[in-house]
């Protein structure tokens, strides 16, 4: 049904273990930088999809006027 369906089967202990592994791999100072970069990437992706959607809507409006 969803691509992240496996998360439903995870317990609290599994999530804590994953967080600890990420903390060990990247370090406490690096995690905020990674989160900031991920947030910027998501924002840019959303902006790009909005621009494409607006261009398509404007194109459809122009076609209807003709």
DSSP file (Angstrom, degrees, kcal/mol; ACC not computed):
  #  RESIDUE AA STRUCTURE BP1 BP2  ACC     N-H-->O    O-->H-N    N-H-->O    O-->H-N    TCO  KAPPA ALPHA  PHI   PSI    X-CA   Y-CA   Z-CA
    1    1 A X              0   0    0      0, 0.0     2,-0.3     0, 0.0     3,-0.0   0.000 360.0 360.0 360.0 -58.1    0.0    0.0    0.0
    2    2 A X    >   -     0   0    0      1,-0.1     3,-1.1     0, 0.0     4,-0.1  -0.862 360.0-128.4-118.4 157.1    2.6    2.5    1.0
    3    3 A X  T 3  S+     0   0    0     -2,-0.3     3,-0.3     1,-0.3    -1,-0.1   0.730 110.1  50.7 -74.8 -20.1    6.4    2.5    0.4
    4    4 A X  T >  S+     0   0    0      1,-0.2     3,-1.5     2,-0.1     4,-0.4  -0.021  70.8 120.7-105.0  29.8    7.0    3.1    4.1
    5    5 A X  G X   +     0   0    0     -3,-1.1     3,-1.1     1,-0.3     4,-0.4   0.741  61.2  71.5 -64.5 -24.0    4.8    0.4    5.4
    6    6 A X  G >  S+     0   0    0     -3,-0.3     3,-0.8     1,-0.2    -1,-0.3   0.725  83.8  70.2 -66.4 -20.1    7.7   -1.4    7.2
    7    7 A X  G X  S+     0   0    0     -3,-1.5     3,-1.3     1,-0.2    -1,-0.2   0.812  88.1  64.1 -67.2 -29.0    7.7    1.5    9.8
    8    8 A X  G <  S+     0   0    0     -3,-1.1    -1,-0.2    -4,-0.4    -2,-0.2   0.804 100.4  51.8 -64.0 -28.4    4.4    0.2   11.2
    9    9 A X  G <  S+     0   0    0     -3,-0.8     2,-0.3    -4,-0.4    -1,-0.3   0.470  89.3 101.7 -88.4  -1.7    6.1   -3.0   12.2
   10   10 A X    <   -     0   0    0     -3,-1.3     2,-0.1    -4,-0.2    -3,-0.0  -0.638  59.4-149.7 -87.5 139.5    8.9   -1.3   14.1
   11   11 A X     >  -     0   0    0     -2,-0.3     4,-1.7     1,-0.1     5,-0.1  -0.384  32.9 -95.7 -95.4 179.4    8.8   -1.1   17.8
   12   12 A X  H  > S+     0   0    0      1,-0.2     4,-2.2     2,-0.2     5,-0.2   0.863 122.4  55.5 -64.0 -37.6   10.3    1.6   20.1
   13   13 A X  H  > S+     0   0    0      1,-0.2     4,-2.1     2,-0.2    -1,-0.2   0.880 106.3  50.9 -64.3 -38.6   13.5   -0.4   20.7
   14   14 A X  H  > S+     0   0    0      2,-0.2     4,-2.2     1,-0.2    -1,-0.2   0.902 110.1  49.3 -65.6 -41.3   14.2   -0.6   17.0
   15   15 A X  H  X S+     0   0    0     -4,-1.7     4,-2.4     2,-0.2    -2,-0.2   0.908 110.5  50.3 -66.0 -41.6   13.7    3.1   16.5
   16   16 A X  H  X S+     0   0    0     -4,-2.2     4,-2.3     1,-0.2    -1,-0.2   0.906 110.0  51.3 -62.5 -41.3   16.1    3.9   19.4
   17   17 A X  H  X S+     0   0    0     -4,-2.1     4,-2.2     2,-0.2    -2,-0.2   0.908 110.0  48.8 -62.9 -42.8   18.7    1.5   17.9
   18   18 A X  H  X S+     0   0    0     -4,-2.2     4,-2.4     2,-0.2    -2,-0.2   0.913 110.7  50.6 -63.9 -42.8   18.5    3.2   14.5
   19   19 A X  H  X S+     0   0    0     -4,-2.4     4,-2.3     1,-0.2    -2,-0.2   0.902 110.5  49.9 -62.5 -41.0   18.8    6.7   16.1
   20   20 A X  H  X S+     0   0    0     -4,-2.3     4,-2.3     2,-0.2    -1,-0.2   0.895 110.1  49.9 -64.8 -40.2   21.9    5.5   18.0
   21   21 A X  H  X S+     0   0    0     -4,-2.2     4,-2.4     2,-0.2    -2,-0.2   0.919 111.6  48.2 -64.8 -43.3   23.5    4.1   14.9
   22   22 A X  H  X S+     0   0    0     -4,-2.4     4,-2.5     1,-0.2     5,-0.5   0.912 111.4  51.1 -62.8 -41.8   22.9    7.4   13.0
   23   23 A X  H  X S+     0   0    0     -4,-2.3     4,-2.0     1,-0.2    -2,-0.2   0.898 112.0  46.6 -62.5 -41.5   24.3    9.3   15.9
   24   24 A X  H  < S+     0   0    0     -4,-2.3    -1,-0.2     2,-0.2    -2,-0.2   0.882 114.8  46.8 -68.3 -38.2   27.4    7.1   16.0
   25   25 A X  H  < S+     0   0    0     -4,-2.4    -2,-0.2    -5,-0.2    -1,-0.2   0.914 128.1  21.3 -71.2 -43.1   27.9    7.3   12.2
   26   26 A X  H  < S-     0   0    0     -4,-2.5     4,-0.4    -5,-0.2    -3,-0.2   0.713 100.1-130.3-103.3 -23.6   27.5   11.1   11.8
   27   27 A X     X  -     0   0    0     -4,-2.0     4,-1.3    -5,-0.5     3,-0.3   0.106  28.6 -84.3  85.3 155.5   28.1   12.6   15.2
   28   28 A X  H  > S+     0   0    0      1,-0.2     4,-0.6     2,-0.2    -1,-0.1   0.814 125.7  51.6 -68.4 -31.3   26.0   15.1   17.1
   29   29 A X  H  > S+     0   0    0      1,-0.2     4,-0.6     2,-0.1    -1,-0.2   0.805 109.5  49.4 -76.1 -28.1   27.5   18.1   15.4
   30   30 A X  H  > S+     0   0    0     -4,-0.4     4,-2.1    -3,-0.3    -2,-0.2   0.756  93.9  72.8 -85.0 -25.5   26.9   16.8   11.9
   31   31 A X  H  X S+     0   0    0     -4,-1.3     4,-2.5     1,-0.2     5,-0.2   0.903  95.3  50.3 -62.3 -44.8   23.2   15.8   12.3
   32   32 A X  H  X S+     0   0    0     -4,-0.6     4,-2.4     1,-0.2    -1,-0.2   0.889 110.5  51.6 -60.9 -35.9   21.8   19.4   12.4
   33   33 A X  H  X S+     0   0    0     -4,-0.6     4,-2.4     2,-0.2    -1,-0.2   0.914 110.5  48.2 -63.9 -42.3   23.7   20.2    9.2
   34   34 A X  H  X S+     0   0    0     -4,-2.1     4,-2.4     2,-0.2    -2,-0.2   0.907 111.7  49.3 -64.1 -41.6   22.3   17.1    7.5
   35   35 A X  H  X S+     0   0    0     -4,-2.5     4,-2.4     2,-0.2    -2,-0.2   0.896 110.7  50.5 -65.8 -39.9   18.8   18.0    8.6
   36   36 A X  H  X S+     0   0    0     -4,-2.4     4,-2.4     2,-0.2    -2,-0.2   0.929 111.6  48.0 -62.4 -45.4   19.2   21.6    7.3
   37   37 A X  H  X S+     0   0    0     -4,-2.4     4,-2.3     1,-0.2    -2,-0.2   0.894 111.5  50.1 -62.7 -40.3   20.4   20.3    4.0
   38   38 A X  H  X S+     0   0    0     -4,-2.4     4,-2.4     2,-0.2    -1,-0.2   0.905 110.2  50.7 -64.6 -41.4   17.5   17.9    3.7
   39   39 A X  H  X S+     0   0    0     -4,-2.4     4,-2.3     2,-0.2    -2,-0.2   0.903 110.3  49.2 -62.7 -42.1   15.1   20.7    4.5
   40   40 A X  H  X S+     0   0    0     -4,-2.4     4,-2.6     2,-0.2    -1,-0.2   0.909 110.9  50.7 -63.4 -41.5   16.5   22.9    1.8
   41   41 A X  H  X S+     0   0    0     -4,-2.3     4,-2.2     1,-0.2    -2,-0.2   0.912 110.9  47.5 -63.3 -42.6   16.4   20.1   -0.7
   42   42 A X  H  X S+     0   0    0     -4,-2.4     4,-2.4     2,-0.2    -1,-0.2   0.905 112.0  50.8 -64.7 -40.8   12.7   19.4    0.1
   43   43 A X  H  X S+     0   0    0     -4,-2.3     4,-2.5     2,-0.2    -2,-0.2   0.917 110.8  48.2 -63.6 -43.8   11.9   23.1   -0.1
   44   44 A X  H  X S+     0   0    0     -4,-2.6     4,-2.4     1,-0.2    -1,-0.2   0.896 111.2  51.2 -63.5 -39.6   13.6   23.4   -3.5
   45   45 A X  H  X S+     0   0    0     -4,-2.2     4,-2.3     2,-0.2    -2,-0.2   0.921 110.9  47.6 -63.5 -44.0   11.8   20.3   -4.8
   46   46 A X  H  X S+     0   0    0     -4,-2.4     4,-2.3     2,-0.2    -2,-0.2   0.911 111.9  50.2 -63.6 -42.3    8.4   21.7   -3.7
   47   47 A X  H  X S+     0   0    0     -4,-2.5     4,-2.4     1,-0.2    -1,-0.2   0.912 110.7  49.7 -62.2 -41.8    9.2   25.0   -5.3
   48   48 A X  H  X S+     0   0    0     -4,-2.4     4,-2.3     1,-0.2    -2,-0.2   0.904 110.8  48.8 -64.9 -41.0   10.1   23.3   -8.5
   49   49 A X  H  X S+     0   0    0     -4,-2.3     4,-2.4     2,-0.2    -1,-0.2   0.877 110.9  50.9 -67.8 -35.8    7.0   21.2   -8.6
   50   50 A X  H  X S+     0   0    0     -4,-2.3     4,-2.7     2,-0.2    -2,-0.2   0.910 109.9  50.4 -65.1 -41.4    4.8   24.3   -7.9
   51   51 A X  H  X S+     0   0    0     -4,-2.4     4,-2.4     2,-0.2    -2,-0.2   0.922 112.0  46.9 -62.1 -43.9    6.6   26.2  -10.8
   52   52 A X  H  X S+     0   0    0     -4,-2.3     4,-2.4     2,-0.2    -1,-0.2   0.917 112.6  49.7 -64.0 -43.0    5.9   23.3  -13.1
   53   53 A X  H  X S+     0   0    0     -4,-2.4     4,-2.4     1,-0.2    -2,-0.2   0.911 111.3  49.0 -63.3 -42.3    2.3   23.0  -12.0
   54   54 A X  H  X S+     0   0    0     -4,-2.7     4,-2.5     2,-0.2    -1,-0.2   0.906 110.3  51.2 -64.2 -40.9    1.8   26.8  -12.5
   55   55 A X  H  X S+     0   0    0     -4,-2.4     4,-2.2     2,-0.2    -2,-0.2   0.912 111.4  48.0 -61.9 -42.4    3.4   26.6  -16.0
   56   56 A X  H  X S+     0   0    0     -4,-2.4     4,-2.2     2,-0.2    -2,-0.2   0.911 111.9  49.0 -64.9 -42.3    1.0   23.7  -17.0
   57   57 A X  H  X S+     0   0    0     -4,-2.4     4,-2.1     2,-0.2    -2,-0.2   0.903 111.3  49.5 -64.6 -40.9   -2.0   25.5  -15.7
   58   58 A X  H  X S+     0   0    0     -4,-2.5     4,-2.3     2,-0.2    -1,-0.2   0.891 110.1  51.8 -64.7 -38.9   -1.1   28.7  -17.5
   59   59 A X  H  X S+     0   0    0     -4,-2.2     4,-2.0     1,-0.2    -2,-0.2   0.894 109.7  48.7 -63.9 -40.3   -0.6   26.7  -20.7
   60   60 A X  H  X S+     0   0    0     -4,-2.2     4,-1.8     2,-0.2    -2,-0.2   0.883 110.7  50.7 -67.4 -37.8   -4.0   25.1  -20.3
   61   61 A X  H  X S+     0   0    0     -4,-2.1     4,-1.5     2,-0.2    -2,-0.2   0.901 110.1  50.3 -65.7 -40.5   -5.6   28.5  -19.8
   62   62 A X  H  X S+     0   0    0     -4,-2.3     4,-1.2     1,-0.2    -2,-0.2   0.885 109.2  51.3 -64.4 -39.1   -3.9   29.9  -22.9
   63   63 A X  H  < S+     0   0    0     -4,-2.0    -1,-0.2     1,-0.2    -2,-0.2   0.871 108.9  51.0 -66.2 -36.3   -5.2   26.9  -25.0
   64   64 A X  H  < S+     0   0    0     -4,-1.8    -1,-0.2     1,-0.2    -2,-0.2   0.826 106.3  55.1 -71.0 -30.6   -8.7   27.5  -23.8
   65   65 A X  H  <        0   0    0     -4,-1.5    -1,-0.2     1,-0.2    -2,-0.2   0.800 360.0 360.0 -72.0 -28.7   -8.6   31.2  -24.7
   66   66 A X     <        0   0    0     -4,-1.2    -1,-0.2    -3,-0.1    -2,-0.2   0.479 360.0 360.0 -77.9 360.0   -7.6   30.4  -28.3
